[in-house]
Amino acid sequence: MKLNAILTPAVEGGFVALNPETGTTTQGETVEEALANLCEATDLYLEEFAA
C-alpha cells in the first residue's frame, strides 16, 4: 500500500510529518527521523483501525 507523506519544517527546528490519508502526524529532528516516526505511527494506526 502506498501512502503519502507531507513534510514541513517545524518552527522550533526539525520537521513535522503528516500522512493525509490517516491523519497521523509526528515530528523528527531530521527528514529521515520524521519519516521513520511517521511510518511507525501510521502502522500503529492501521493496525488499530483497519477494517
N, CA, C and O atoms as a Tinker XYZ file with bonds, in Angstrom:
   204  protein
     1  N      0.840000   -1.170000    0.000000    73     2
     2  CA     0.000000    0.000000    0.000000    64     1     3
     3  C      0.890000    1.239000    0.000000    63     2     4     5
     4  O      1.827000    1.344000    0.792000    81     3
     5  N      0.592000    2.158000   -0.882000    73     3     6
     6  CA     1.326000    3.417000   -0.926000    64     5     7
     7  C      0.506000    4.497000   -0.231000    63     6     8     9
     8  O     -0.695000    4.642000   -0.460000    81     7
     9  N      1.186000    5.240000    0.615000    73     7    10
    10  CA     0.564000    6.364000    1.307000    64     9    11
    11  C      1.444000    7.588000    1.116000    63    10    12    13
    12  O      2.638000    7.473000    0.842000    81    11
    13  N      0.851000    8.740000    1.261000    73    11    14
    14  CA     1.574000    9.995000    1.093000    64    13    15
    15  C      2.148000   10.487000    2.410000    63    14    16    17
    16  O      1.643000   10.165000    3.486000    81    15
    17  N      3.204000   11.268000    2.308000    73    15    18
    18  CA     3.792000   11.938000    3.463000    64    17    19
    19  C      4.033000   13.392000    3.080000    63    18    20    21
    20  O      4.608000   13.689000    2.033000    81    19
    21  N      3.584000   14.282000    3.940000    73    19    22
    22  CA     3.826000   15.715000    3.745000    64    21    23
    23  C      4.761000   16.159000    4.860000    63    22    24    25
    24  O      4.444000   16.031000    6.043000    81    23
    25  N      5.910000   16.678000    4.471000    73    23    26
    26  CA     6.917000   17.137000    5.428000    64    25    27
    27  C      7.028000   18.655000    5.368000    63    26    28    29
    28  O      7.120000   19.239000    4.288000    81    27
    29  N      7.018000   19.280000    6.524000    73    27    30
    30  CA     7.197000   20.726000    6.597000    64    29    31
    31  C      8.202000   21.039000    7.710000    63    30    32    33
    32  O      8.260000   20.325000    8.711000    81    31
    33  N      8.982000   22.090000    7.539000    73    31    34
    34  CA     9.900000   22.480000    8.614000    64    33    35
    35  C      9.111000   22.938000    9.838000    63    34    36    37
    36  O      8.119000   23.656000    9.710000    81    35
    37  N      9.547000   22.529000   11.005000    73    35    38
    38  CA     8.908000   22.948000   12.250000    64    37    39
    39  C      9.510000   24.271000   12.704000    63    38    40    41
    40  O     10.698000   24.520000   12.501000    81    39
    41  N      8.706000   25.099000   13.305000    73    39    42
    42  CA     9.156000   26.413000   13.764000    64    41    43
    43  C     10.303000   26.268000   14.762000    63    42    44    45
    44  O     11.264000   27.037000   14.721000    81    43
    45  N     10.206000   25.290000   15.653000    73    43    46
    46  CA    11.223000   25.109000   16.697000    64    45    47
    47  C     12.423000   24.303000   16.225000    63    46    48    49
    48  O     13.340000   24.044000   17.004000    81    47
    49  N     12.427000   23.904000   14.960000    73    47    50
    50  CA    13.502000   23.103000   14.394000    64    49    51
    51  C     13.007000   21.704000   14.086000    63    50    52    53
    52  O     12.010000   21.258000   14.654000    81    51
    53  N     13.675000   21.025000   13.215000    73    51    54
    54  CA    13.246000   19.694000   12.820000    64    53    55
    55  C     12.147000   19.757000   11.776000    63    54    56    57
    56  O     11.989000   20.757000   11.076000    81    55
    57  N     11.388000   18.666000   11.683000    73    55    58
    58  CA    10.360000   18.555000   10.656000    64    57    59
    59  C      9.098000   17.935000   11.236000    63    58    60    61
    60  O      9.151000   17.101000   12.140000    81    59
    61  N      7.956000   18.367000   10.690000    73    59    62
    62  CA     6.664000   17.769000   11.008000    64    61    63
    63  C      6.282000   16.913000    9.816000    63    62    64    65
    64  O      6.412000   17.342000    8.669000    81    63
    65  N      5.804000   15.688000   10.086000    73    63    66
    66  CA     5.404000   14.770000    9.029000    64    65    67
    67  C      3.930000   14.423000    9.211000    63    66    68    69
    68  O      3.485000   14.129000   10.320000    81    67
    69  N      3.182000   14.460000    8.120000    73    67    70
    70  CA     1.742000   14.193000    8.127000    64    69    71
    71  C      1.412000   13.167000    7.067000    63    70    72    73
    72  O      1.902000   13.246000    5.941000    81    71
    73  N      0.576000   12.199000    7.427000    73    71    74
    74  CA     0.006000   11.277000    6.457000    64    73    75
    75  C     -1.452000   11.688000    6.288000    63    74    76    77
    76  O     -2.262000   11.452000    7.185000    81    75
    77  N     -1.806000   12.306000    5.145000    73    75    78
    78  CA    -3.165000   12.830000    4.985000    64    77    79
    79  C     -4.249000   11.755000    4.897000    63    78    80    81
    80  O     -5.406000   12.024000    5.219000    81    79
    81  N     -3.898000   10.556000    4.471000    73    79    82
    82  CA    -4.906000    9.501000    4.366000    64    81    83
    83  C     -5.412000    9.034000    5.727000    63    82    84    85
    84  O     -6.588000    8.699000    5.870000    81    83
    85  N     -4.538000    9.009000    6.721000    73    83    86
    86  CA    -4.933000    8.551000    8.054000    64    85    87
    87  C     -5.017000    9.687000    9.065000    63    86    88    89
    88  O     -5.641000    9.535000   10.115000    81    87
    89  N     -4.401000   10.814000    8.764000    73    87    90
    90  CA    -4.368000   11.932000    9.694000    64    89    91
    91  C     -3.271000   11.818000   10.740000    63    90    92    93
    92  O     -3.184000   12.656000   11.638000    81    91
    93  N     -2.426000   10.784000   10.636000    73    91    94
    94  CA    -1.335000   10.661000   11.606000    64    93    95
    95  C     -0.299000   11.748000   11.375000    63    94    96    97
    96  O      0.044000   12.082000   10.240000    81    95
    97  N      0.183000   12.283000   12.468000    73    95    98
    98  CA     1.166000   13.364000   12.432000    64    97    99
    99  C      2.228000   13.092000   13.483000    63    98   100   101
   100  O      1.926000   12.599000   14.570000    81    99
   101  N      3.460000   13.411000   13.158000    73    99   102
   102  CA     4.567000   13.244000   14.096000    64   101   103
   103  C      5.664000   14.222000   13.716000    63   102   104   105
   104  O      5.481000   15.054000   12.828000    81   103
   105  N      6.800000   14.124000   14.384000    73   103   106
   106  CA     7.906000   15.029000   14.081000    64   105   107
   107  C      9.232000   14.315000   14.282000    63   106   108   109
   108  O      9.285000   13.220000   14.842000    81   107
   109  N     10.295000   14.946000   13.821000    73   107   110
   110  CA    11.640000   14.414000   13.995000    64   109   111
   111  C     12.654000   15.510000   13.766000    63   110   112   113
   112  O     12.352000   16.532000   13.148000    81   111
   113  N     13.852000   15.298000   14.261000    73   111   114
   114  CA    14.924000   16.282000   14.096000    64   113   115
   115  C     15.433000   16.335000   12.659000    63   114   116   117
   116  O     15.893000   17.382000   12.203000    81   115
   117  N     15.354000   15.213000   11.943000    73   115   118
   118  CA    15.788000   15.153000   10.543000    64   117   119
   119  C     14.634000   14.625000    9.694000    63   118   120   121
   120  O     13.652000   14.103000   10.222000    81   119
   121  N     14.761000   14.765000    8.387000    73   119   122
   122  CA    13.746000   14.228000    7.474000    64   121   123
   123  C     13.619000   12.721000    7.681000    63   122   124   125
   124  O     12.511000   12.189000    7.746000    81   123
   125  N     14.754000   12.038000    7.782000    73   123   126
   126  CA    14.744000   10.589000    7.948000    64   125   127
   127  C     14.038000   10.171000    9.234000    63   126   128   129
   128  O     13.251000    9.225000    9.238000    81   127
   129  N     14.326000   10.885000   10.328000    73   127   130
   130  CA    13.694000   10.574000   11.602000    64   129   131
   131  C     12.197000   10.849000   11.550000    63   130   132   133
   132  O     11.402000   10.057000   12.056000    81   131
   133  N     11.808000   11.962000   10.944000    73   131   134
   134  CA    10.387000   12.293000   10.826000    64   133   135
   135  C      9.647000   11.234000   10.010000    63   134   136   137
   136  O      8.541000   10.835000   10.375000    81   135
   137  N     10.251000   10.774000    8.904000    73   135   138
   138  CA     9.616000    9.738000    8.084000    64   137   139
   139  C      9.531000    8.410000    8.829000    63   138   140   141
   140  O      8.516000    7.719000    8.745000    81   139
   141  N     10.579000    8.048000    9.551000    73   139   142
   142  CA    10.556000    6.801000   10.318000    64   141   143
   143  C      9.469000    6.856000   11.394000    63   142   144   145
   144  O      8.736000    5.888000   11.598000    81   143
   145  N      9.375000    7.992000   12.076000    73   143   146
   146  CA     8.335000    8.159000   13.096000    64   145   147
   147  C      6.946000    8.101000   12.474000    63   146   148   149
   148  O      6.025000    7.531000   13.058000    81   147
   149  N      6.793000    8.688000   11.293000    73   147   150
   150  CA     5.505000    8.675000   10.616000    64   149   151
   151  C      5.131000    7.254000   10.191000    63   150   152   153
   152  O      3.973000    6.855000   10.321000    81   151
   153  N      6.088000    6.499000    9.692000    73   151   154
   154  CA     5.819000    5.102000    9.318000    64   153   155
   155  C      5.327000    4.314000   10.528000    63   154   156   157
   156  O      4.356000    3.562000   10.442000    81   155
   157  N      6.012000    4.499000   11.658000    73   155   158
   158  CA     5.613000    3.784000   12.873000    64   157   159
   159  C      4.213000    4.198000   13.328000    63   158   160   161
   160  O      3.386000    3.345000   13.649000    81   159
   161  N      3.952000    5.491000   13.357000    73   159   162
   162  CA     2.646000    5.979000   13.795000    64   161   163
   163  C      1.532000    5.507000   12.862000    63   162   164   165
   164  O      0.456000    5.121000   13.319000    81   163
   165  N      1.791000    5.537000   11.566000    73   163   166
   166  CA     0.787000    5.120000   10.595000    64   165   167
   167  C      0.545000    3.618000   10.682000    63   166   168   169
   168  O     -0.600000    3.174000   10.591000    81   167
   169  N      1.602000    2.829000   10.858000    73   167   170
   170  CA     1.443000    1.379000   11.039000    64   169   171
   171  C      0.571000    1.074000   12.255000    63   170   172   173
   172  O     -0.333000    0.240000   12.187000    81   171
   173  N      0.847000    1.753000   13.361000    73   171   174
   174  CA     0.049000    1.545000   14.572000    64   173   175
   175  C     -1.402000    1.950000   14.351000    63   174   176   177
   176  O     -2.315000    1.264000   14.811000    81   175
   177  N     -1.619000    3.043000   13.661000    73   175   178
   178  CA    -2.982000    3.489000   13.351000    64   177   179
   179  C     -3.712000    2.436000   12.524000    63   178   180   181
   180  O     -4.846000    2.072000   12.833000    81   179
   181  N     -3.060000    1.953000   11.480000    73   179   182
   182  CA    -3.689000    0.966000   10.591000    64   181   183
   183  C     -3.960000   -0.354000   11.318000    63   182   184   185
   184  O     -4.984000   -0.990000   11.068000    81   183
   185  N     -3.074000   -0.768000   12.198000    73   183   186
   186  CA    -3.314000   -1.981000   12.993000    64   185   187
   187  C     -4.557000   -1.838000   13.852000    63   186   188   189
   188  O     -5.330000   -2.784000   14.001000    81   187
   189  N     -4.744000   -0.660000   14.411000    73   187   190
   190  CA    -5.853000   -0.430000   15.323000    64   189   191
   191  C     -7.184000   -0.201000   14.603000    63   190   192   193
   192  O     -8.225000   -0.665000   15.069000    81   191
   193  N     -7.159000    0.511000   13.470000    73   191   194
   194  CA    -8.401000    0.961000   12.869000    64   193   195
   195  C     -8.704000    0.376000   11.493000    63   194   196   197
   196  O     -9.729000    0.716000   10.901000    81   195
   197  N     -7.848000   -0.486000   10.973000    73   195   198
   198  CA    -8.123000   -1.081000    9.651000    64   197   199
   199  C     -9.335000   -1.997000    9.734000    63   198   200   201
   200  O     -9.530000   -2.713000   10.716000    81   199
   201  N    -10.125000   -1.957000    8.704000    73   199   202
   202  CA   -11.349000   -2.784000    8.674000    64   201   203
   203  C    -11.050000   -4.186000    8.201000    63   202   204
   204  O    -11.955000   -5.015000    8.114000    81   203
